[in-house]
Amino acid sequence: MKTLSKTRERFYWDKLRADVEKWCRECHACGTRKGPKTRTKGRLQRYNVGVPFERMVWDILGTFPVTTKGNRYVLLLMDCFTKWPEAIPITDQEASTVSEELVRT
């Protein structure tokens, strides 16, 4: 920290580091310039899948050029146990369209 090293060059007192850190945290000018602190992310955890179709993942890719059947998006599905992928062309991203294709597949 630059402020701490510059302060140490010129001064010394007990708990200098703690005082400088506290002053930097409470400084209004420093706080507005630095912005909010970034949030830490949680650790990744392993999820063991025991049987097929216990856990499915899906995503929608698009927008692609319109096909002859009017499809613009692709619904991607994958079973986490077998790693079997499926790609289903769909016309839009509406919940009703996605649910119909999930039931149909």
URDA-V302680 format. One record per residue. SS is DSSP state (@ for helix, = for strand, . for the rest). Layout:
# URDA-V302680
ss
SS
SS
This chain:
# URDA-V302680
ss
.
@
@
@
@
@
@
@
@
@
.
.
.
.
.
@
@
@
@
@
@
@
@
@
@
@
.
@
@
@
@
@
@
@
.
.
.
.
.
.
.
.
.
.
.
.
.
.
.
.
.
.
.
.
.
=
=
=
=
=
=
=
.
.
.
.
.
.
.
.
.
.
=
=
=
=
=
=
=
.
.
.
.
.
=
=
=
=
=
=
.
.
.
.
@
@
@
@
@
@
@
@
@
@
.
